[in-house]
Amino acid sequence: MFSYELDYEGTGIIIAGYNLKSNKPSFVEINIHCNDNGNIIYDEIDIAIDSDESKLKIFAINTEGYTFITGVNEEFIEYINQYIKTRNIIVLDNILEDLKENNITNSDKIIGIIKNELNEEYSSLESDIENYRSDVINDTTKAIEYLPRRIICEFLDTINQLTVIKQQISSEIESVSKGSHICLITKSYGFQWIKFDDEIL
């Protein structure tokens, strides 16, 4: 199946469903990097076996998906975190320069105190943003849990189309297909096609 070396970050594979003795869903997410002379090189990304909690898990379209649900873009979070780290370095360099110019002794101790203060000031920012995202996702998950199955599938298809449009109007590689097949896997009904070749079933 994977007969060529894969470029970029690889390709994701998700195995999902129910085992015969449990009513709780399971999934395994792996990322395949390349075929190395017949040996598939891959990483296990995430796994949940017989999960008993409500969970909203977005795989291949996670950037647009989580932005759509939480209102916070992952790339923006990374930018903010990197900006803070860069600014901290600049502030420390400026302080050190001022200390040298003014002949202030024991500057190492002063720099250490300032560095601790800066780290303390922003140390919780990343976790605060992630907690905010988690709270919003949890609220959405509780709502999705009670939605009709077809509405859930329409919701997922909408997220997929957001990714398609974003890639079409940007310089990104179009890795998500506009034509999507949607299936639903439940313990009661098994595997059901909801949409196949853009035809609602």
Steps between C-alpha positions, in 0.01 A plus 500: 500500500785741583736432215668840480689714746264756649602866508411768754365377834366168380142383482262428784309178551217464751353167608172547688210291620385271781630169621253215535485509879460873560246773427770764528685629190871462431740655254868491407661785308837447331709708261687314224820670387640275229554154365861412580573198279183326607500622861230757572638780720224646717420669831206431728338841549203431725300208632182445701376151580146449632471872572225584751514879458341729246775613267521715190807380312607670176773329299627611159329840494584597858615860436179620334287268711621619838502863385139465387394343830707700750555830322875478568742423219794270583741690275407824676569340840843387380568852370405659834713256698800556273447876514510496881819292505667734248391814685629357829844451347500855363394644837773307681764611248392864538514480879844339491624776268364770734666335799836492321472861384419617853772290663253313720670205667368150563298520179471120476290492816279784375453331162406175676232676704358675193501178299306322774249784510450492122457124497254521788301771325436296185545143617127432523403659168539187286312281749229766542436506123494120483262483798272749325500286185432185703208661681339610172555155347345335806191722468474416130546130573212501747276656237610263222433199720124562469478607137337279233755290314450672164554844656829377647610380156403833341706675768806289416451552128485878558836494679646300211371754246652786703839335458443447127411866442791627710747289303350605167535873571844481660844372403452180700523160337145377437520189715125480575260395227183698432313179431457328835353168603333495839425194707368455851613218730280419797466193718124475432502551122853399408662663194270730300577711195345846542643660185683329217625678184313816611171310503305512828387149584 
